[in-house]
Amino acid sequence: MVTKAQYVNFMLAFTKLAEEHGLNAVSLKVKGQLAQENIIKSVELKLDMFNESTHGTINNFHEFKHKRNLKLLWARMSSAVKQYELDPEEVANIAPNNCPVTGAVLDYGYGLHQTTDNPYFRPGIDHILAVGNGGNRLGDISNIQIVSQHFNTIKNYGTEIDALKWLMFESKKYNG
């Protein structure tokens, strides 16, 4: 069994090695990432008419037409924001342009504003401290971060140890 000290030392050495090789979330791109990010960045906001799949409600449409804040519209329409009883304005305020884990540009659009269904580019609500580990489930914006749905799924079903095991398995291809 790995001790906490061994794990911390390994993570420090891994971080140093990644830095030495210039590897980080921004530099590591998946196939097609740049093209999809360009599409996301170039989406034209539809302000001329109400569309239920794009705006949800007529009130959302009028607010969006006035504020032109795609992150706020996303937060107002997000089932997770409602489920976790979060304030959509607070959620929109913490929503990053890029996933802090993958570095990918996030597509906050719904309906006519949405450019992809690919979870690598779609934002998701993540509990920083999992509810099962004592984190608050409802109404606590301080326990929430916005990451890609892709990463959130990995975090929900895996652990750091799982990720390290996968990395060690893959590295065998290069070690003969």
TAQUIFEN-V668226 format. One record per residue. N is the residue number from 1. PHI is phi in whole degrees, 0 to 359 (999 if undefined). OMEGA is omega as a letter, one per 30 degrees, with the letter a starting at -180 (999 if undefined). D_LAST is the distance of its C-alpha to the last C-alpha in whole Angstrom. Layout:
# TAQUIFEN-V668226
n=N phi=PHI omega=OMEGA d_last=D_LAST
n=N phi=PHI omega=OMEGA d_last=D_LAST
This chain:
# TAQUIFEN-V668226
n=1 phi=999 omega=a d_last=26
n=2 phi=278 omega=l d_last=25
n=3 phi=279 omega=l d_last=28
n=4 phi=299 omega=a d_last=29
n=5 phi=297 omega=l d_last=29
n=6 phi=298 omega=a d_last=25
n=7 phi=297 omega=l d_last=25
n=8 phi=299 omega=l d_last=27
n=9 phi=298 omega=l d_last=25
n=10 phi=298 omega=a d_last=22
n=11 phi=297 omega=l d_last=24
n=12 phi=296 omega=l d_last=26
n=13 phi=294 omega=l d_last=22
n=14 phi=298 omega=l d_last=21
n=15 phi=299 omega=l d_last=24
n=16 phi=296 omega=l d_last=24
n=17 phi=298 omega=l d_last=21
n=18 phi=298 omega=l d_last=22
n=19 phi=297 omega=l d_last=25
n=20 phi=300 omega=a d_last=23
n=21 phi=261 omega=l d_last=22
n=22 phi=68 omega=a d_last=25
n=23 phi=261 omega=l d_last=23
n=24 phi=204 omega=a d_last=26
n=25 phi=301 omega=a d_last=27
n=26 phi=283 omega=a d_last=29
n=27 phi=279 omega=a d_last=27
n=28 phi=267 omega=a d_last=24
n=29 phi=256 omega=l d_last=26
n=30 phi=269 omega=a d_last=25
n=31 phi=302 omega=l d_last=26
n=32 phi=82 omega=a d_last=30
n=33 phi=297 omega=a d_last=30
n=34 phi=298 omega=l d_last=32
n=35 phi=296 omega=a d_last=35
n=36 phi=294 omega=l d_last=35
n=37 phi=297 omega=l d_last=36
n=38 phi=296 omega=l d_last=39
n=39 phi=295 omega=a d_last=40
n=40 phi=300 omega=a d_last=41
n=41 phi=293 omega=a d_last=42
n=42 phi=260 omega=a d_last=45
n=43 phi=298 omega=l d_last=46
n=44 phi=269 omega=l d_last=50
n=45 phi=286 omega=a d_last=52
n=46 phi=269 omega=a d_last=54
n=47 phi=247 omega=a d_last=57
n=48 phi=275 omega=a d_last=60
n=49 phi=208 omega=l d_last=60
n=50 phi=290 omega=l d_last=59
n=51 phi=222 omega=a d_last=56
n=52 phi=301 omega=a d_last=56
n=53 phi=289 omega=a d_last=52
n=54 phi=268 omega=a d_last=52
n=55 phi=246 omega=a d_last=54
n=56 phi=80 omega=a d_last=55
n=57 phi=231 omega=l d_last=58
n=58 phi=295 omega=l d_last=61
n=59 phi=296 omega=l d_last=61
n=60 phi=300 omega=a d_last=57
n=61 phi=300 omega=a d_last=58
n=62 phi=296 omega=l d_last=61
n=63 phi=296 omega=a d_last=59
n=64 phi=296 omega=l d_last=56
n=65 phi=299 omega=a d_last=59
n=66 phi=281 omega=a d_last=60
n=67 phi=269 omega=a d_last=57
n=68 phi=53 omega=a d_last=54
n=69 phi=249 omega=a d_last=52
n=70 phi=296 omega=l d_last=49
n=71 phi=295 omega=l d_last=47
n=72 phi=293 omega=l d_last=50
n=73 phi=299 omega=l d_last=51
n=74 phi=301 omega=a d_last=47
n=75 phi=296 omega=l d_last=48
n=76 phi=293 omega=a d_last=52
n=77 phi=266 omega=a d_last=50
n=78 phi=292 omega=l d_last=47
n=79 phi=293 omega=l d_last=47
n=80 phi=292 omega=l d_last=45
n=81 phi=300 omega=l d_last=48
n=82 phi=292 omega=a d_last=51
n=83 phi=301 omega=a d_last=49
n=84 phi=268 omega=l d_last=48
n=85 phi=54 omega=l d_last=51
n=86 phi=262 omega=l d_last=50
n=87 phi=280 omega=a d_last=53
n=88 phi=304 omega=l d_last=51
n=89 phi=293 omega=l d_last=52
n=90 phi=296 omega=l d_last=50
n=91 phi=297 omega=l d_last=47
n=92 phi=299 omega=a d_last=48
n=93 phi=292 omega=l d_last=48
n=94 phi=264 omega=a d_last=45
n=95 phi=289 omega=a d_last=43
n=96 phi=278 omega=l d_last=41
n=97 phi=288 omega=a d_last=40
n=98 phi=239 omega=l d_last=36
n=99 phi=298 omega=a d_last=34
n=100 phi=293 omega=a d_last=34
n=101 phi=265 omega=a d_last=30
n=102 phi=269 omega=a d_last=29
n=103 phi=81 omega=a d_last=31
n=104 phi=288 omega=l d_last=32
n=105 phi=295 omega=a d_last=36
n=106 phi=265 omega=l d_last=38
n=107 phi=263 omega=a d_last=40
n=108 phi=273 omega=a d_last=43
n=109 phi=284 omega=l d_last=45
n=110 phi=240 omega=l d_last=47
n=111 phi=55 omega=a d_last=48
n=112 phi=291 omega=l d_last=49
n=113 phi=268 omega=a d_last=47
n=114 phi=280 omega=a d_last=44
n=115 phi=254 omega=a d_last=42
n=116 phi=204 omega=l d_last=39
n=117 phi=260 omega=a d_last=38
n=118 phi=297 omega=a d_last=34
n=119 phi=298 omega=l d_last=34
n=120 phi=295 omega=a d_last=31
n=121 phi=248 omega=a d_last=35
n=122 phi=264 omega=a d_last=37
n=123 phi=284 omega=l d_last=39
n=124 phi=219 omega=l d_last=39
n=125 phi=270 omega=a d_last=40
n=126 phi=238 omega=l d_last=38
n=127 phi=279 omega=l d_last=40
n=128 phi=299 omega=l d_last=38
n=129 phi=256 omega=a d_last=39
n=130 phi=306 omega=l d_last=38
n=131 phi=304 omega=l d_last=42
n=132 phi=294 omega=l d_last=40
n=133 phi=253 omega=l d_last=40
n=134 phi=104 omega=l d_last=43
n=135 phi=287 omega=l d_last=43
n=136 phi=290 omega=a d_last=46
n=137 phi=272 omega=a d_last=46
n=138 phi=245 omega=l d_last=49
n=139 phi=68 omega=a d_last=51
n=140 phi=253 omega=a d_last=49
n=141 phi=296 omega=a d_last=47
n=142 phi=290 omega=l d_last=46
n=143 phi=255 omega=a d_last=43
n=144 phi=240 omega=l d_last=42
n=145 phi=221 omega=l d_last=40
n=146 phi=259 omega=l d_last=39
n=147 phi=226 omega=l d_last=36
n=148 phi=292 omega=l d_last=34
n=149 phi=302 omega=l d_last=35
n=150 phi=302 omega=a d_last=31
n=151 phi=294 omega=a d_last=30
n=152 phi=300 omega=l d_last=33
n=153 phi=296 omega=l d_last=32
n=154 phi=299 omega=a d_last=28
n=155 phi=296 omega=a d_last=30
n=156 phi=294 omega=a d_last=32
n=157 phi=249 omega=a d_last=30
n=158 phi=224 omega=l d_last=27
n=159 phi=229 omega=l d_last=27
n=160 phi=299 omega=l d_last=25
n=161 phi=297 omega=l d_last=23
n=162 phi=300 omega=l d_last=22
n=163 phi=296 omega=l d_last=21
n=164 phi=294 omega=l d_last=19
n=165 phi=298 omega=l d_last=17
n=166 phi=296 omega=l d_last=16
n=167 phi=299 omega=l d_last=15
n=168 phi=294 omega=l d_last=13
n=169 phi=299 omega=a d_last=12
n=170 phi=295 omega=a d_last=11
n=171 phi=292 omega=l d_last=9
n=172 phi=298 omega=l d_last=6
n=173 phi=297 omega=a d_last=6
n=174 phi=260 omega=a d_last=6
n=175 phi=257 omega=l d_last=4
n=176 phi=82 omega=999 d_last=0
